[in-house]
Amino acid sequence: MPNSHLSLTQYMFLSPVKVHGTFTVCLSEATAVFGLEIPISQKPPPEGWDSKHVLIHSPLPLKFRSNLLAPGAKMKALGPGCTCGIMLVLLSLLAVLHATTAQKNDISIYSFTVDSKVSSRFAHTVVTSRVVNRAETVQEATFQVELPKRAFITNFSMIIEGVTYPGNIKEKAAAQEQYSAAVARGESAGLVKATGRKTEQFQVSVNVAPAAKVTFELVYEELLKRQLGVYELLLKVQPQQLVKHLQMDIHIFEPQGISFLETESTFMTSELANALTISQNKTKAHIQFKPQKTAGQLDKVLDGNFIVRYDVNRTLSGGSIQIENGYFVHYFAPEGLPTIPKNVIFVIDKSGSMSGRKIQQTREALIKILDDLKPNDQFNLISFSGDVTHWKPLLVPASPENVDQAKRYAANIEAQGGTNINDAMLTAVRLLQSANQKELLSDGSVSLIILLTDGDPTVGETSPARIQKNVQKAIDGQYSLFCLGFGFDVSYVFLEKLALDNGGLARRIYEDSDSALQLQDFYQEVANPLLTAVTFEYPDNAVDKVSQDNFRLLFKGSEIVVVGKLRDQSPDALSAKVRGQLHMQNITFQTESSVAEQEKEFQSPKYIFHSFMERLWAYLTIQQLLEQMVSASDAEKQALETRALNLSLSYSFVTPLTSMVVTKPEGEQRSEVAEKPVETRNKHKNFYTSPPGPSRRIPSDPWRNRLRGPPKAPLHPLYHTPGEPDRMLAPSIPGEALQVEDLRARDVAPARAPAVASDPVTGRLWERKASGNSTDLSQRAKATSSPAPMQAPPVILMLPGQSVNRLCVDIKHSQGPMKLLSDPDQGIEVTGQYETEKAQFSWIEVTLKNLQLQVRASPEHVVVTQNRRNSAYKWKEMLFSMMPGLNMTMDKTGLLLLSSTDKVTVGLLPWDGPGEGLRLLLRDTDRFSSHVNGTLGQFYQDVLWGPPTEADDSKRTLRVQGRDYSATRLVKLDYQEGSPGTEISCWSVEL
């Protein structure tokens, strides 16, 4: 079909022009046109046309209706084959939609790869994206990557039609001129912004010519920090569209040996499980994720985290010294040391800004933390607003009686008033000083102050600098101060200096459903001090340029790292002494490492990137210099900054002192600037916002709206339209009469679960016996003054080896937590709290004793605890975790499954209907041992079924461990099979 042409003048746009589709229009000689929107795409006008004219393309004919033109408007055809009409435009796609989705449709990512090499805890990650413009016009391509906050970007480049446009790292002051010039032009110059608790985002865009290809490559490096016994490598996968070739490769090399390895993903599904392969030997591991299009694994857009957690073998020794290319790293985290007793004072902000959820979560965390105190610890609580209150006049031992009293005190802390940080901190110091003077602190114990606040000082001394000076003078190096900033209203810079001045550290607590867990995790990091006054010693003739070599404290689950350079004439073996203080004695560790043997360890090119240990040395030295700058005097700060800046430039690191200038092709914005975000007073300040990327159209996901349990309240059959009679109507079934019952003037409680079956129009509740006969619930309703509608059972048990294999259990009597099942042979224990009024579990806890792992589910979230480390997951967020001895998965419906080879599978499910709660699922129940027991576990012992009764074959008796239960054969709703549930035949038992 030939193109259509229409000649109208440009000044016809008295109102927006609406064009559906793409077509050619030449604008000329018309006075006004109404009812149209702006056309799709523009090309330069033909020769002889003036600047008023624009050429717009379409393969479809144009049709206009005459009343769209103002009086006197004229149209003329422009040549043979042109169609002019006076009819309404009837094309289908808006031009605006076409323009905003051009990148989605026309910029195609044909390859996206992530390659991460972890050599002796130091990770070097390369993210590469290759795109092509499949449109006939210039399009904008956006490259976006999220990287860990602790990482330094080291390189970025764009290769466009064979020409490389690199990122050049400069001193921040030198790049500031280009940044300021871009801002003055109205351009967004910042390429990096903070995006989450652990990540920041790099984003850059470039125009791509038709059919042209662009390769984006970002490189960043980080030293993995050991926290609560694990190293964690976090990678983000978010190509934002389907990709023909997607691959992740993670290589890990640890000379000490890998003791355990686990992976976790928020985009993996069971369909993608075969795309993940993990191979591991004593010192190396390779994790590859490579979905295949042929297997249908690349038909969904992937967006989420991929996390690798691992630890290494270690002994009670002086640690591990590793050497590569003339540099060394010394890792020190000895096993088997006893914990030093501690004296800890918790200083809790209870000002008005802490009211509501903050103070509630603080109380919750404090109660858990107090439970973790050890009998030989001493403690006290201080709460403050405008005034300061201490729980006890002195520190007290963490006896069960004192802990219980403190928990009651913590549970009653209420928020109101101002914020007097200065007096609260000085009160805490005085309590420790008083206890020390009275010789109440045990010899060799460690004294800690933990401050939690969400705001700036507003009462008493309000100058942050004077408060910092007052606290430092009072502590005088005797105690360690840890500061927790709750939310983003607090001045984090103030808290960071306050902590670093006094031998501690600062941490931000993010406002979220897991804020209490964040507080608990931080406490766990400092709950078990192992050594104090730790110093590292090396022969003067062997090493040079050694990083920080003395540390106030070493905590269980952490690690001290020292790096340095070997001298040219260093000995054949590098020796080291590590000195420290245990509870009541000094201790010295010694270790030695052969230079030649260590150099040989790092010769595998597949796992090692060039001169990684030298870069590790530079990275850690810069991090420590930046930290020292926070608490240094003005004179010292300049020298520290100069050293950190020179190292950043020499090793091409984007740090808070440097910027990376990204160049672009001729004709575009010539440069953009990437800078390292830092923690600030407010999350919206000092973060340069990147240009917004293209609008993302999330593909429809039938699982996203899939509900578990009944419809929401307005859809329930017992919820009625005001003014209409309440009715329960049986559905129309062949051979059955329709019965109607008026329930007006009755006090009917809202139903908490759907009926076994209900007519979509009438909503009549009913249930059927297995024989096919029906029981009219209206008759049952008449027999009682307060009828309870049928509910889906909270537990459906699969009974292997039985002629009747499903048991629906309704719990009618519950007092306190219940031991639902316990199987010592399987190492599984399940407990829960059942709310009989709601007919739901309010929490369920699964303990896997062999793995020392606990999963606690509440309607709010799931918390997994292992080795004192908590991980919180929200319901209906994708999860695919593979750890030694356990697979843990969650799909978008919220079904959480805990499974492992030869073990029973335990499932947990949030209930979305009225009566918020949880459901319990059990699968592979044939794997229970003969020792299983508990409220539900008893049904997996020898169950004896009695014969059906003569009067009613739908009733039987079953005997379990000498107790008889009445069972009725009914059709029930199985919530395990999705919404709105499927009818199943099962034997119903009440407990």
N, C-alpha and C positions, 0 to 999 in steps of 0.2 A: 504494500500500500504506500503510495507516495506521501512525502511530507506535506503538511499543510502550512500555509503562510498567511498571515494577517497583518495588515499595515495599520498601525495606530500611533499617535504621538505619545511621547513619554509623559507629558503633563496630564495624561488622562488619569493618573493615579490619585483621584480625589478621595478614594477609599481603598483599602487593601485589595490586591488582586488575588483571587483564588484560582489556582490552576491545579487540576488533578492529573498527574502524569507528566510526561516530558514532551515538548513539542516546539516547533519553530514559530516564533512570532517576531515580525519586524514592526517596530513601533513608529507610527507616522500619522499626521493629519487627522486627529480626532479631538474633540473638545473634552469629553468626559466618559468614563466607563465606571459602572458601579457593580458591586457584588462579586468581584474576583479577588484572589489573593496573589501574592508575589510568585512569579514563575520559578521553575526549578533550577535551571543552570544557564549561565550566560557565556557567550563567546564574543570576541571583538566584532564590531559591525563591519559589513562589507565596505569595500573601497567606495568613496563618494558619500557615505552616510556620515552625518555629523555626530557630535558627542552625545546627543540626546537619544540616540538609537542603540538598541541592544538586541542581539540575536539569540533566540531561545529555541531549543530543538525538541521535536517530538515525531515519532513515526505514525501518530494517529491524526485523523482529520479533526479540524476545529468546528464546533457547532455552537452558535450563539443565538440567543433569543432577543428580538429587537427591543424589548422594553428594558434591557440592561443598558442601552445607550441613551445618553442625554440628547435632547433635541439638537439637531444640527450635526450630530456626529456622522463621520464619513468613514467608510472602509473601502479599500481597493485591493484587488488581487495583485500579486507581484510577478506573476509570470505563468507560463504553461505548467500545468500539473498542480497549480495551487487551488485549494478548495476554499471558497468563502461562503459562509452561510449565516443565517440570523436565527440561531437556536441556542439553547442552554448548553453550557459545557457539561459533559457527562463522563468525565474520566475519573479514575478511581483513587489515585495516590496523591497525597498532599506533597507539594514541593518541599515544605519545611521538614516533613518526615524524611523525605529522600536526602535532604542535606544533612540532617543530624544522624542518619544511620549509614552515611556513606562509608565511614570507617569500618563499621560493623560488617557491612556487606562487601566492601571492595578492598580493604586492607587485610590481607590474609597472612596469618602466621603459619608458615609451613614447617617450621622447626623451632622447638623450644627445649633447651637442655640446661641441666644444672649439674655441675661437676664439682664435688667438694672433696678435697684431700686433707685428712686430719693426720698430721705427723707429730707424735708426741704432744698431744693436746692442742697443737696450733693448727687452726683450720684455714685453708685457702680455698675460697669458693668462687667459681666462675659461672655466671648466668648469661646464656647466649640466646638471643631471639632473632630469627631470620624471617623477614616479612617481604611481601610483594604487593604492589598496587595493581589490582586487576581491573581498575576502572579506566575509562578513556580520558579522565581529567586528573589533575593534580589532587592528591588526597593527603591528609595529615595522619601520620603514624605515631602512636604513643607507646613508649617503652616504660613499663612500671615494675619495680621490684621492691619488696619489703625485705629488709635485712636487720639482723640483731643490733640493738642499741650499742652493745659493747664492741661492735665491729668497726674497723676503719676502712672506708673505701680507698682502694689503692690505684684503680685504673678504670677508665670508661672510654669507649671509642665507638664511633659509628663508621661503618664502611658503606658508602653510597656509590654505586656504579664503579667500584674498584678504587675509589678515593677514600682514604682514611681521615676522619675528623676526630682527633684525640682530645681528651680532657687534660688540661695542664694544671698541675697543683702549684699554687702560689701562696705567699704569705697573705693572710687575710686582708691586711691593709692595702696590699698591691691590687687585690681583686676587688676591693671595695669601690674603686672608681668605676669599673665596668658595671658592678651591681647597681650603684647609684644612678648611672646613666640609663640603664635599662628601666629602672623604676620611674625615672623622670619621663621616659617615653611612654609610660603607662603599661609597660610589659612586666610580667611576673618573672622575676629573675631567680627566685629560690627553687632549687630542684629537690631538696630533701626536707621532709617534715616528720615530726613525731606522729605515729599512728596507733600505738598501743602500749601496753605495759612493757613489752620486751622488744618492740620493733620500731623502725622508722622507715619511711618510704622515699625511694628515689624515683623520679619521674621526669622524662624528657620527651618532647615531641619534635618532629621534623616533617617537612613537606616532601612527598615522594611523587616523582613524575610517573605518568602512565607506563605500566609494564616494568617499572624499575624495581630493583631489590635493595633492601637495606639490612645490614647485620648490626645489631646492637650487642655490646659485650660489656658487662660490669663485673669487676673483680673486687672482692673485699676479704679482709683477714681478721681473725680474732683468736685470742687465747681462751679456750674453754675453761670456765671456772668451776671448781668442784664445790658443790653445795649439797649438804645432807647426803653425802656419800655417792653422788653421781656427777658426771659431766653430761651436759646437754647441748646437742647441736640442733638448732632450729632453722629449718628451711621453709620458705613460702613458695607455693606453686599456684600461680594465678595468671595464666596466659589470657584469660578473659574471653576466649573463644575456642572453638574446636581446633585442634592442631593435628596436622597429618603425622608429624613425628615428634613425640614427646618422650624424654628420657632423663632419668636422674641416676647419677652414679656417686656413691659415697665410699671412699676408701679410707680405712683407719689403720694406722700402724702405731702400735704401742710396745716398745721393747720390754716393758715390765710384764707384759702378758695381759690379755683382756679377760677379766674375771666374770663379767656378765654383759649382755647386750640386749636392748629392747627397742622396738620402734612403735611410734604412734602417729596416726594420721587422722585428719578431719575431712578428708575427701575420699578415702578408700572405701570400697564396698566389697561385698563378697564376690561380685562379678570381676573385680579388679585384683582379687587376692593372688591369682596366678601370675599377675604382672610383676609381683614383688618377689624377688629372690634374695636370700641372705646366705652368704658363705663365710665361714669363720674358721681360723685355726688358732694356734696359741697366741700369736702376736698380731695377726692381721684379720681384717673383716672387710667384706665387700657387700654393699647393699645396693641393689639395682631395682629401679622401678621403670618398666618399659612396657606400657600398654600397647596392644596390637589392634589395628583397625580391623583386621580380618576376623578377630575374635569378638568384635563388637564392644571393645573396651574403650574406644575413643569416640563414642557417640554422645558423651556428656562433657560439658565444660567443667574442668577441674579448678577448684579454688579453695585453698586451705593450707594447713600446716602439715609438715612432715618433720617429726622429731625423732632423733636418735639419742638414746641415753645409754651410757656405759660406765664401767669403772675398771680399774686395773688391779693386778695382784700387788700386794704390799705386805711387808713384815715389820716386826719391831726392830727397826734398824735406822741408820742415818739417812735413809731415803735413796733415791735413784739419781745418779749423775749421768747425763747423756751429752755426747759431744758430737758436733758436726761442723766441718769446714772452719775450724778454729774458734768456735763459740761453744759454750756449755750452758746447760740448764740443770738446776738441782731441784727436784721435787721432794718435798718432805711432808709425809702424813703417816706417821708410824701407827701400827695396829697394836692393840692389846694394852694400852695405857689406861690406868684407872682414872676416873673423873675426879677433878678437884672440887671440894665443897665450895659453894658460892653464897654470898650475901647479896641479895637482890632487892632493890626498892623499885616498885612500879609507881610512876608518877602519871596520873590520869587526868586529862583535861575534861572537866564536866561543865564547861561554859555553855551558854545558851545555843551556840552554833553547833554543839554536839548533840542536840536534842533529836529525838526520833530514831531513825534507823542506825545512825552512827553510835549513839550511846548503847543502844540495844545490842549491837554487834560487839562493842567493846566489852560489855558485861559478859556476853556469851564467851568471848575469847579468854577473858580473865579467869572465868570459872574453869575452863579447860586447862589453862596454863597452871593454875594453882594445883590442879590434880597431878601435874607432872613434876612438881617439886619433890626433891628427894629428902629423906628424913634428916640427913646431916646438913641440909641447906638452912639458911636463915632468911627471913623476908619481912617486908612491911609494905603497906599500901598508903599512898598519898593521893588524895583527890583535890582538885583545885578549880576554882572559877575566879571570882574576885578575891575570895578568901582561900586559905589553905588548911586542909584537914588531914591529919594522919590517923590511920586506923588504930595503931598502938603507939605508946610513947617510946618504945624501943623495938629493935628487931627481935623477932621471936623464932624459935625453931619450927621447921615445917612438919610438926607432928600432925597426926590425923585430926585431933581436936582443933588445933589452930587453923589448919587448912579449911575445915568445915566452917569455922567462924568467919574466916576471910571470904569464903564463897558467899556466905549470907550477906556480908557487908558489900561485896561487889555487886550482888544482885539488886541492891537497893540504891545504887548510885544514880542520881537524877541530874539532868543537865539544866542549868540556868546560871545567869550572871555573866561577868566579864572573864578576862584571861590574864591571870597574874603568873606568868611563867617564871619570872625572876625569883619571887618568894618561894614558889613551889620547889625550884631547883636547890635553892640555898637550904630549905628545910630538909630535903633529902640528904644533902651533904652533911648537915649537922647531925642527923640521925646516925650516919655511918661513923662520923668522928666521935660521937658520944659512946657508941658501942665499942669502938677501938680503944678509947681511953679507959673504959670500964673492963677491958680485956674480955669482951664478950665474943669477939671474932676469933675463930679458931686459927691457929698458926698455918700459914700457907694458903689460906682460903682466898678466893677471888671476890672482889666487891664490884657490883654492877649497878648502874642506875639506868632504867629504861623509861624514857619520856614519850608519851603519846599525846599529840595535840593536833588540832585542825585549823588553828588560826594564829594570827600575830598577837603579840602582847598588847593589851588594852588597859590594864589596871596596874598600878604601882609603877615600877620601872618599865618604860615602854621603848627605850632605845635599844635596838638589837645589839649594837656594838658594845654598849655598857653591860648588857646582860651577859654577853659572851665573855667580857673581861671579868665580871664578877664571878661567874661560874668557874672559869679557868683558875682564877686565884684561889677560890675556895677548895676546889678539888686538888690542885697542886700535884698533879701526876699520880695520886694515890689510887684513884678509882677510874673505871671506864664508863663512859656515857654513850648510850645508844639512843638516837632520836628517830621517832616514827612520825612522819607527817601524813595526816589523814586527809585525803582529798587534794584539791588544787587551790584552795583559798589560802593555804598555809605558805609561808615564805620558806621554800625548800633550801635556798641558799643560806639563810640564817641558821636553819637546823643542821645543815651539812657542816658548816664551820664550827658550830657548837659541839658537834660530835667529834670531828677530826681534831679539834684543839685538845680533846680529853681522851684520846686513845680509843675512840669507838668509830661508829659509822652511822650514816643516816640512810633511811629507806622510806620511799613513798608507799603509803597504803591506798590502794585505789578503791573508790566507792563502787561497790558491786555486791552481788549476792554472797560472794565469798570473802568479804572483808575480814570477817572473824577468822577465817582460815589463813589469810595472809598474816595476821597478827600471830597466830599460833606457829606458823612456819618460821617466822622471824625468831620467835622465842626459841624454837628448837635449834636454830643455828647457833645460839649463844648459851644454850642450856647446859652444855657439857664441856666446860673448859678442861683441857688436858695438860697444857704446859703454860707457864708464864716466863717472861724475859728470855725469849728464844733468840739466840745469836748464831750466826754462821761464820766459820773461820776457814780460810784457805791460805795456802803458802803464798807469801808476798811475791816470790819469784815465779809463780806459776800463772797468776791471773791478773786481769786488768779490767777496768770499766765495769765493776761489779754493781749490780742494782742494789736496792735496799736489802740489808743483811741483818737487821735486828727488828724484832716484832714483840709487841706487848703480850699477845695471847695467841694460842692455837686451840681451836675448838674441834670437837669430834665431828667428822664428816666433811671438814674443810681441808685445805692444803696450802702450804707455804711454798712459793716459787721464787728462786733466786737465779739470776742469769748473769753471765759475764763473758769476757773474751780471754782466750788463752794467750799468754805471752809467746813470742816467737821462739824463745829457748826454754819452753816449759818442759817439765819432767815427762817421762813416758806414761806416768800415772798421775791422775789428779786426785788428791786426798782432801777430805773435809771433816771438820768437827762441828757438831751442832750441840750447843749447850742450852739447857733450860732448867726450870724449877718445877718439880712435882709438888705434891701436897706438902711433904715434910722434908724434902731433900733435893739436892742438885743432881742433875743427870747429864751425862755427855754421850752423844752418839758419834760413832766414827764410820766413815765409809770411804771407799777408794774405787776409782774407775780407770781402766786402761784406755788411753787415748786412741791407740791403733784399733783395738777391738770395737770401741764405740763408733769410730769413724766408719768402720766396715758395716756396722748395723744399718746405716742409712744410705745404702747404695742401690736400693730398688727404685728405679725411675718411675714405675707405675704408681707407687705410693708416696713418693717424696717429690716435692717441688724444690727448685733450686735455692740453695742458701736459706732454707726455712728457719734454721736456728738463729742466724744473724737477724732475720726479720722479727723473730720471736723476741730476741733481746731488745731490739729497737721498740717494738710494740709495748712490752712490759715497762721498759724504762720511761717511755712517754706517759703511760698511764700513771705511773708512780709520781713523776714530776708534776703532772697536772693536779694530782691529789695533794701533793705537798704545797702547791701554790695556794690552796684554799686557806691554810692556817699559817702561812709564812708571813714574815714582816715585809714591809714595802721594799726594803733593800734586798732581802733574800728573793722576793718574788720575781724581780727583774732578771736575776741570774738564772733562776729555774725556768722562766718563760723562754729565755734565749736558748737554753739547752734543748727544751722540748720542741721549739720551733725549728731549730737546725736539724734535729732528728726527723721531724715530720717531713721537711723538705727533702732531706737526703734519701729517705726511704719511700717517698711519695705516699704519705698517709694523709687523708682528709681528717684533721683533728679540729678541736675548737680554736686552734691557732692558724689554721690554713683553710684555703678554699680551692675548689677545682673549677676552672673556667672551661666550659664546654663550647667549642667552636662549631659553627654551622655553615652550610654552603652559602655561596654568594647570593645576595638577594633576600635572605631571611634575616631575622633577628640574629645578629652576628655572634652573640655569646650569651650564655647563661651561667649562673654561679651555683655550685653545690657547696653547702656549708654544714658542719656537724651540729645538729640540734643539741641543746643542753637542757638539763632540768632547770626550770625557772619558777618564779612565783606563781604564775598562772599558766595553764596549759595553752592559752591562746596567745601568749606573748612570746616574742623572739623566735617564733617559728615562721620561716618564710614559706608561704603557701604556694604550692605548685599550681600551674594552670590546670583547670579541671579537665579531666580526660573526656573522651566521647561518652555519650549516654549509653549505659549498659542495659540491654534488654535481657532480663532473666528468663530463660526458657521455662515454659510451664512445666510444673512438676506435680503429677497427680498425688504424689506422696506428701507434698507440703501441706495439703488441706485434708489429709486423711486423718480422721479423728479416731481416738481409742475411746470406747465406752459410748455412752448415750449421747444424743444431741443435747445442745445447750437448753437451759430451762424453758425458754419460750416455745420450743418445739415439742416438749414432753406432753404426752396425752393428758396428764393431770393438771397441766397449766391451760387455762381456758380464756376465751375472750370475755372481757367484762360484760355483764348483762346476759350472758348465755348460761344455761344450766350446766353444771358439772356432770359429765356422763362417762361411763365406762362401757364401751360397746364391743361386742365380740366381732371379729372379722367374718366375712361371709365364707363359709366352708360348705362344700357339697354335703347335703344330708343334715346340716345343722341349722337351727332357727336363729335368727338374729334377736338378741335380747338387749333391752335398754334399761338402764337403771339411773334414776335421777339422784345425784349425790348432793343436792343443795342442802344447806343447813347442817352439813357434816364438817367436822374438823379433820380434813384430810391433809396429812403432812405432805409436802412436796416430795416427789419420788427422787431417789438418788441414783437410779439406774433404769435402763429401759426394760420394758416387759419382755418376756420371752418372745412374744410376737405381738404385733399391734397392727390394726388396720390403719393405713396411711391417712384415711379420711376421718374415721370415727375415733380412732385412738383407743379402742376397747382392749383392755389388758386380758391376756389369757395364757394358759399353759396347757400342754397336751401330755398325756401319759404315753408311755412307749407303746401301749397296746393300740393307740390311735384314738381312744376315747378322750374327750376333753373335759376339763374341770372348769366350771364357770366361776371366775373369781368374784363375780358380783354376789354369788351366794355366800362365798366366804366373807365378803365385805359386810353382808347383812348380819352375819353372826357375831361381829365384833363392832364395838363402838368406834375404834380407831384403826381402820384397815391399813395394812402396809403393803404397797404394791410389790410385785416380784422384782427381784434384783438379780443381776448377773452374779454368780458366786465369786467371792474374793479369791478362791483357790480352786483350780481344777487339777486333780491328780491323775496321772496316767499310771495304771496299776499293771505292770508287766506280769505275764504268766497267768492272768485271771481270765475267766470266760467273759467277764464284764470288766472292761478296761478303763472306764472313766468314773471318777468319783468327784462329785461337786460338793465342796465343803463350805458350809455356812457357819460362821463363828458367832454364837449368840451370847456367850459369856466370856468376858476377858477382864482380868485385873492385873494391871502392870505389864511389863515386858514378858513376852512368851518365848520359850525355846521351841521354835517351830520344827526344827530337825537338827540332828547331830549325828554324824557318822565318823567316828574316830579313825576307821580304816581309810576312808576317803580324805580325811583331814578337813572336813567341811562342817561348818556350824552356821545355822541361820536363826536369827532372833528377830522379833518384831513387836511393835506396839499396835494393838488393834483397837480402834475406836468403834464400839458397838453402836453408838448413836449414829455415826456416819456410815457404818458398815464398810469401813475402809481401814487399811493399814496407814498410820501416820508416819511410821518409819520402818524400814527393814534393813538389817545389817547382816552381811555375809562375811564370814571369817574363813580364810583359807590358811589353815595353820601351817601347813608344810611350806608355804611361800611367805609366811609372816606378812600377809596382806589382808586388809579389811576394806570392804565396800559398804558404805553407809548411804542409803537412799532416803530422801525426803521428797515431798512434792515440789520442793524448790530446786534441788539439784542432787547430783551424785558426787560423793567424796570418796576417793581411793587413797588409802593410807598404807604406805610401805616404808619401813626403815625410818620412821618419824617424819616422812615427807608426805604432804597432802597434795592431791591434784583434784580440782573441782571441775565438773562437767555439767553443763546445762542440758536439760532434757531436749530431745529432738534435734540435737546437733550431732552431725556425723562423727563417729569415732571408730577407729580400727587400730587396736593396740595388740602387739605381739610381744610378750615377755616370756622369759623362761618358765615353762610350766603352765602358762595361761594365755588364752586369747580373750580379749574383751572388745565387744563390738556394740555399737548403737546406731540404729538407722533413724531416718527422719520422722518415723512414727513414735520414737521414744523407746523402742524395745531394746533393752540392755541385756546382753547375753554374756555369761561367764562360762567358758568352756575350755576343756583340755582333754588330751588323750586319756581314755580309760576313766574319766571322771564324769560325775553327774553334771549336767548343764543346768545352771540356775539362771532364770530370767527375771527381770524386774521391769515393771511397766507403770508409767504414770496414768492415773485415771482422770480423764478430762471431763467427766460428767459432774452433775451435782454431788457434793460430798467429796471434796478434793482428797486424794489419797493415792495409794499404791496397790499394785497387784503382784502376785508371786506366781512364777511359772517354773515347772520342773520338767526337764527332758532327759532322755537317756537314763531313765530311772532303773533300768535293769542292772545298772552298775552299782547300785547301793549294796553295801555289805550286809551281813546278817546282824550287825551290831547297830544299825541305824535306829534312832529313837527320837522322841519329841512329839509335840502335838500333832504334827503332820507326818513325821517320820514313822510313827507307830503303824501307819497303814502300809508300810513296806516290810513289816514283819509278817509272820504267818497269819493271814486273814482267813477266817472261816465264814463262809456264806451259808446261811440257812436257806431252806427251800421257800419259794413264794407261798404266801398265805393262801388258804383255800378261798377266802372271800374276795381277795384282790391280788392278782398276780403281779401288780406293780409295786408290791411291798415285800421287803425281805429284811432279814436280820443278819448283821455281820458281827462276828465276835473278834475283838482285837485285844490281845494280852489280857484275856479273862473278862473283858467288859463288852456288853452288848450295845450295839447301836442300831436304831431303826433307819432303814434306807428306803426311799421312795423313788421309783423309776419315773423321771420327768424329762421333758424337753427343756433345755436351758440355753441361755445365750453364751456362746463361747467368745469372749473378748480377745482371745489370742489370735483370731483369724482376721482381724481388721474390723473396721466400722461398716455397717452398723452391727456387726456381729453375725455369727452363723448359729443356727439351731443345732444342738447336739442332744443326743440321748445319753443321760448319765444317771447314776444313782446318787441321790441327794441326801446328805447326812448333816445333821446339826450338832455342833459341839458346844 
